[in-house]
Amino acid sequence: MNPKGVVILGATGSIGKSAARVLEALPGHFRVIGLVARNNTGELARQAALFRPRLTVTTAPERLDELKSALPSGLAAAAGDAPVLDLVTAPETDTVLCAIVGTGGLEPVIAALRAGKRVALASKEVMVMAGELIRRELAASPGGEIVPVDSEHSAIFQCLAGRPAREVKNLWLTASGGPFREWSAERIAAATLRDALAHPTWDMGPKVTIDSASLMNKALELIEAHHLFNVPPERLKVVIHPQSLVHSMVELCDGSFIAQMSKPDMRFAIQYALTWPERAAEGGLPELDFARLVSLDFREPDRSRFPSLDFAYHAMHIGGTMTAAMNAANEVAVDKFRRGEIGFAAIWTIIEKTMSAHHTEPQSDLAAIRDADRRAREFASQLY
């Protein structure tokens, strides 16, 4: 068996580290062509020593010397965006795992699709900001494909499994509800950063964890699902499922539901995206023990306490650059909250005001999307 060539973008984040565990558990299946990260050169060098890629890249040029000194001898290092584009389009690259937080994944994903690569997509921002553009690229790029890595979208992808669109009624995304699912609106408004980072189920980075607390993570996932599966907003549903064992569901036209279940571990979705359409039995993923399950609970989200879902539905109906504006406003607001400049509920206020003020343009190209992102960030930054 010829091992498939893999490039990991965002190698030192939580998804990147989980991907490294998956790759380490499947020797002979994959060959790491490149590792890319920004600031954590120590972790980047550790993974490079383990996988010995052709090239290790920091996207921060000022850290290149630091990376070179940390790498084992014989391994090459580079800095900046150009080496990243070279890696994702290289002939020996089969799959690009994109786990970059923020806008940095847009250009590499488009380049990889144009080169006919598989993109294992964990970066929500790519489809949220540029879903219409990405869909056009997929239609025009023979061989290029996206396999989702978010646990919810991976679940839907698995449940659909080539099923004809006429059989699918609704897609249901499950949400843990985050740490504030039982809190009153008044208590949520007074929540501290420590409160917001205390996720009851998942171990994620701080930005995604805060998004989970506000349900903005689920709002972003709604938009991502809209574009990944070409489903209109009214057929996208959210249900709170505190146990996080059912990762999402597909409702069929006859009233049946198909669900995907596993322990809440991102390695399941990562491994499936890398091995699809096959499954690897030797990955050592944790088994689900039904004898230890107490119950599976489901409830409707309270959209009065968590308005993020309404923002997503509005952005999807407007289309164009409105989704990029929503994403940008949220990133600015989360940064303000992390710095202690605003209270938790002000995150929603900043998003709502930014979206209300945004002048929507078509997603004509990356320049239009980046301009919308810039305008929304400037507006949101001036609030409070």
Sequence and secondary structure as in RCSB ss.txt:
>XXXX:A:sequence
MNPKGVVILGATGSIGKSAARVLEALPGHFRVIGLVARNNTGELARQAALFRPRLTVTTAPERLDELKSALPSGL
AAAAGDAPVLDLVTAPETDTVLCAIVGTGGLEPVIAALRAGKRVALASKEVMVMAGELIRRELAASPGGEIVPVD
SEHSAIFQCLAGRPAREVKNLWLTASGGPFREWSAERIAAATLRDALAHPTWDMGPKVTIDSASLMNKALELIEA
HHLFNVPPERLKVVIHPQSLVHSMVELCDGSFIAQMSKPDMRFAIQYALTWPERAAEGGLPELDFARLVSLDFRE
PDRSRFPSLDFAYHAMHIGGTMTAAMNAANEVAVDKFRRGEIGFAAIWTIIEKTMSAHHTEPQSDLAAIRDADRR
AREFASQLY
>XXXX:A:secstr
   EEEEEESTTSHHHHHHHHHHHHSTTTEEEEEEEESS HHHHHHHHHHH  SEEEES GGGHHHHHHHS TT 
 EEESSHHHHHHHH TT  EEEE   SGGGHHHHHHHHHTT EEEE  HHHHHHHHHHHHHHHHHSTT EEEE S
HHHHHHHHHHTT  GGGEEEEEEEE   TTTT  HHHHHT  HHHHT  SS    HHHHHHHHHTHHHHHHHHHH
HHHTT  GGGEEEEE TT  EEEEEEETTS EEEEE  S THHHHHHHHHTTS  TTS      GGG      B 
  TTT THHHHHHHHHHH TTHHHHHHHHHHHHHHHHHTTSS TTHHHHHHHHHHHH       SHHHHHHHHHH
HHHHHHT  
